[in-house]
Amino acid sequence: MEPIQKDCGHAYHLIDEMPDPKLVSWTRTISSYIKSGHAELGLREFRRMCESGLRPNEYGLSLALKASRLADEPAIGKFLHGLAIKAGFEANSFCGTSILDMYCKYGYMKEAQLFFDKATVKCQALWNSFIDGYSRHSNAHKAVKLFHQMLLSCTSPNCFTYTILIKHGAGNLDIGFLLRLVLKTGYDSNLKVGVDITVCSLIIDMYCKCGSIKDARQFFNEMREQHNVISHTAMISGFSQHGLVLIALHLFEEMKESGVKPDGITFVEILSACSHFGLVKEGWEYFESITDYGLEKTMSHYACMVDLLGRVGLVEKAKDLINNAPFPLKTSLWRTLLGACNKHGDVKNAEIIYKSEPNDTSNYVMLSNLCSSNSMWDHSLEVKRKMKQEFMNKIPGYSWIA
């Protein structure tokens, strides 16, 4: 069925050419449309299947519910819920989760609550779906309350449960405290709550974004035995965001000494830290050491170095670095350098960079704003005039001749 997934139009004709399409063929076709981003066509195929006399199974009905959600068709979703009730699929984990997802997506939380309360069997996926629904609608309090209820029901949370709460609860320290308690104690001896280092790293990141670097550091230390490159990178990023650059660099050295190998993202965080603190010597050393770990220097690494050099006024070195960068398109690097000059009011160098990339309209905007902030009003107007002229020259012509 690979051709179906690659070509939805072909899938449509395959079904038409089959003398007696089986349920599995219809279901795969519907699934293919959904995966390719054509949920409305998936709904059309579901209708055709039903009109052919075939009754959908629980998997096919859950796909149709998903398609109604993606196609933004709440009326169809409610109709499909009715079909699920008639077919006796409402209690099925596939259908039940899809029904709850559908109501939560549209913000029908009362209907979702009624459905959830009626469910005789509340599986892990159903709990996760409902917690996610309240989290997405900015009701962190209700999401945490549901999480409590999930634990009391002896349903073990998984990595997805924690990710939902952290993703939508960044700014709510109560959620961080609750997750920390669960991960540390297991909440209850009957629950098998494993310590997932990726989840721990998300908690560290959440604490840092909440401004509670002390809690992040304490939690990081408590999980020391399980540390990997992800948790170290999260903590390094947190220190850097809070201006504790030297501590971030010290932790990076500790990480290497402990045998944990940095990855490309770790180096982005370290180079960003050096940039914010103006550590040119250290920045160059870290930049050059990237290949020592079997890693390739990416556009992000070059951008960090360009920003660092631009911030301290080493514009010529930054330009040399850009010119020697092994990338065919360097517009983003020039924009980074112009942005660095913009931050420090360096109009002279900003003009030089702007002339290096005259085709990028965002450079005009940055230079114009920089001139305005330095009370160079005439210069700012001249830049805007050039930008308009450049834009007009690029507008393509059209022929009305058929």
Backbone hydrogen bonds, N-H to C=O, Kabsch-Sander energy under -0.5 kcal/mol:
donor,donor_aa,acceptor,acceptor_aa,energy
4,I,1,M,-0.8
5,Q,1,M,-1.3
6,K,2,E,-1.6
7,D,3,P,-2.2
11,A,7,D,-1.7
12,Y,8,C,-1.9
13,H,9,G,-1.6
14,L,10,H,-2.4
15,I,11,A,-2.1
16,D,12,Y,-1.7
17,E,13,H,-2.1
18,M,14,L,-1.1
18,M,15,I,-0.6
26,W,22,K,-1.9
27,T,23,L,-2.6
28,R,24,V,-2.2
29,T,25,S,-2.0
30,I,26,W,-2.7
31,S,27,T,-2.5
32,S,28,R,-2.3
33,Y,29,T,-2.1
34,I,30,I,-2.0
35,K,31,S,-2.6
36,S,32,S,-1.8
37,G,34,I,-1.5
38,H,33,Y,-3.1
41,L,38,H,-0.5
42,G,38,H,-1.6
43,L,39,A,-2.0
44,R,40,E,-1.6
45,E,41,L,-2.3
46,F,42,G,-1.9
47,R,43,L,-2.3
48,R,44,R,-2.3
49,M,45,E,-2.4
50,C,46,F,-2.2
51,E,47,R,-2.5
52,S,48,R,-1.4
53,G,50,C,-1.4
54,L,49,M,-1.4
61,L,57,N,-2.3
62,S,58,E,-1.8
63,L,59,Y,-1.8
64,A,60,G,-2.0
65,L,61,L,-2.2
66,K,62,S,-2.0
67,A,63,L,-2.6
68,S,64,A,-2.3
69,R,65,L,-1.7
70,L,66,K,-2.5
71,A,67,A,-2.6
72,D,69,R,-0.9
73,E,68,S,-3.0
77,G,73,E,-2.1
78,K,74,P,-2.3
79,F,75,A,-1.9
80,L,76,I,-2.6
81,H,77,G,-1.9
82,G,78,K,-1.8
83,L,79,F,-1.8
84,A,80,L,-2.3
85,I,81,H,-2.0
86,K,82,G,-2.2
87,A,83,L,-2.5
88,G,84,A,-0.8
88,G,85,I,-0.7
89,F,84,A,-2.6
90,E,84,A,-0.8
92,N,89,F,-1.6
96,G,92,N,-3.4
97,T,93,S,-2.0
98,S,94,F,-1.9
99,I,95,C,-2.8
100,L,96,G,-2.2
101,D,97,T,-2.7
102,M,98,S,-2.2
103,Y,99,I,-2.1
104,C,100,L,-2.5
105,K,101,D,-2.5
106,Y,102,M,-1.4
107,G,104,C,-1.1
108,Y,103,Y,-2.4
109,M,107,G,-1.9
112,A,108,Y,-2.2
113,Q,109,M,-2.6
114,L,110,K,-2.3
115,F,111,E,-2.4
116,F,112,A,-2.7
117,D,113,Q,-2.8
118,K,114,L,-1.8
119,A,115,F,-1.2
122,K,120,T,-0.5
123,C,121,V,-0.9
127,W,123,C,-2.0
128,N,124,Q,-2.6
129,S,125,A,-2.4
130,F,126,L,-2.1
131,I,127,W,-2.7
132,D,128,N,-2.6
133,G,129,S,-1.9
134,Y,130,F,-2.1
135,S,131,I,-2.3
136,R,132,D,-2.7
137,H,133,G,-1.0
138,S,135,S,-1.6
139,N,134,Y,-2.5
143,A,139,N,-2.1
144,V,140,A,-2.6
145,K,141,H,-2.1
146,L,142,K,-2.4
147,F,143,A,-1.9
148,H,144,V,-2.3
149,Q,145,K,-2.2
150,M,146,L,-2.5
151,L,147,F,-2.0
152,L,148,H,-2.4
153,S,149,Q,-1.7
154,C,151,L,-1.7
155,T,150,M,-2.0
156,S,154,C,-0.7
162,Y,158,N,-1.8
163,T,159,C,-2.4
164,I,160,F,-2.3
165,L,161,T,-1.8
166,I,162,Y,-2.6
167,K,163,T,-2.9
168,H,164,I,-2.1
169,G,165,L,-0.8
171,G,169,G,-0.8
172,N,169,G,-2.9
173,L,171,G,-0.7
175,I,172,N,-0.9
176,G,172,N,-1.1
177,F,173,L,-2.6
178,L,174,D,-2.4
179,L,175,I,-2.8
180,R,176,G,-2.2
181,L,177,F,-2.2
182,V,178,L,-2.3
183,L,179,L,-2.8
184,K,180,R,-2.0
185,T,181,L,-2.5
186,G,182,V,-2.5
187,Y,181,L,-0.5
188,D,186,G,-3.5
191,L,188,D,-1.8
193,V,191,L,-1.0
194,G,192,K,-0.8
196,D,194,G,-0.9
197,I,195,V,-0.6
200,C,196,D,-2.3
201,S,197,I,-2.1
202,L,198,T,-1.7
203,I,199,V,-2.1
204,I,200,C,-2.2
205,D,201,S,-2.4
206,M,202,L,-2.3
207,Y,203,I,-2.6
208,C,204,I,-2.2
209,K,205,D,-2.2
210,C,206,M,-1.7
211,G,208,C,-1.1
212,S,207,Y,-2.5
213,I,211,G,-0.9
216,A,212,S,-1.8
217,R,213,I,-2.5
218,Q,214,K,-2.3
219,F,215,D,-2.7
220,F,216,A,-2.5
221,N,217,R,-2.3
222,E,218,Q,-1.9
223,M,219,F,-1.3
224,R,221,N,-1.3
226,Q,223,M,-1.6
227,H,224,R,-1.3
232,H,228,N,-2.1
233,T,229,V,-2.3
234,A,230,I,-2.1
235,M,231,S,-2.0
236,I,232,H,-2.7
237,S,233,T,-2.5
238,G,234,A,-1.9
239,F,235,M,-2.5
240,S,236,I,-2.3
241,Q,237,S,-2.6
242,H,238,G,-1.4
243,G,240,S,-1.7
244,L,239,F,-2.7
245,V,243,G,-1.3
248,A,244,L,-1.9
249,L,245,V,-2.5
250,H,246,L,-2.1
251,L,247,I,-2.4
252,F,248,A,-1.9
253,E,249,L,-1.9
254,E,250,H,-2.3
255,M,251,L,-2.6
256,K,252,F,-1.9
257,E,253,E,-2.3
258,S,254,E,-1.8
259,G,256,K,-1.4
260,V,255,M,-1.9
261,K,259,G,-0.6
267,F,263,D,-1.8
268,V,264,G,-1.6
269,E,265,I,-2.1
270,I,266,T,-2.3
271,L,267,F,-2.8
272,S,268,V,-2.1
273,A,269,E,-2.1
274,C,270,I,-2.2
275,S,271,L,-2.1
276,H,272,S,-2.3
277,F,273,A,-1.3
278,G,274,C,-0.8
278,G,275,S,-0.6
279,L,274,C,-2.4
280,V,278,G,-1.5
283,G,279,L,-2.1
284,W,280,V,-2.6
285,E,281,K,-2.0
286,Y,282,E,-2.5
287,F,283,G,-2.6
288,E,284,W,-2.7
289,S,285,E,-1.4
290,I,286,Y,-0.6
290,I,287,F,-0.9
292,D,289,S,-1.0
293,Y,289,S,-0.5
293,Y,290,I,-1.4
294,G,291,T,-1.7
295,L,290,I,-1.2
302,Y,298,T,-2.1
303,A,299,M,-2.6
304,C,300,S,-2.0
305,M,301,H,-1.9
306,V,302,Y,-2.8
307,D,303,A,-2.4
308,L,304,C,-2.2
309,L,305,M,-2.7
310,G,306,V,-2.5
311,R,307,D,-2.3
312,V,308,L,-1.4
313,G,310,G,-1.0
314,L,309,L,-2.3
315,V,313,G,-1.6
318,A,314,L,-1.9
319,K,315,V,-2.6
320,D,316,E,-2.3
321,L,317,K,-2.3
322,I,318,A,-2.2
323,N,319,K,-2.7
324,N,320,D,-1.8
325,A,321,L,-0.5
325,A,322,I,-1.1
327,F,325,A,-1.5
330,K,328,P,-0.6
334,W,330,K,-2.1
335,R,331,T,-2.4
336,T,332,S,-1.9
337,L,333,L,-2.1
338,L,334,W,-2.4
339,G,335,R,-2.4
340,A,336,T,-2.0
341,C,337,L,-2.1
342,N,338,L,-2.2
343,K,339,G,-1.9
344,H,340,A,-0.9
345,G,342,N,-1.1
346,D,341,C,-2.6
347,V,345,G,-1.6
350,A,346,D,-1.8
351,E,347,V,-2.2
352,I,348,K,-1.3
353,I,349,N,-2.3
354,Y,350,A,-2.4
355,K,351,E,-1.8
356,S,352,I,-1.0
357,E,353,I,-1.3
360,D,357,E,-1.3
361,T,359,N,-0.8
363,N,360,D,-1.2
364,Y,360,D,-0.9
365,V,361,T,-1.7
366,M,362,S,-2.3
367,L,363,N,-2.5
368,S,364,Y,-2.7
369,N,365,V,-2.4
370,L,366,M,-2.3
371,C,367,L,-2.5
372,S,368,S,-2.2
373,S,369,N,-2.4
374,N,370,L,-1.0
375,S,372,S,-1.9
376,M,371,C,-3.3
377,W,375,S,-1.2
380,S,376,M,-2.2
381,L,377,W,-2.3
382,E,378,D,-2.0
383,V,379,H,-2.1
384,K,380,S,-2.0
385,R,381,L,-2.2
386,K,382,E,-2.2
387,M,383,V,-2.2
388,K,384,K,-2.3
389,Q,385,R,-2.2
390,E,386,K,-2.7
391,F,387,M,-2.4
392,M,388,K,-2.4
393,N,389,Q,-2.1
394,K,390,E,-0.9
394,K,391,F,-0.6
395,I,391,F,-0.7
395,I,392,M,-0.7
402,A,400,W,-0.6
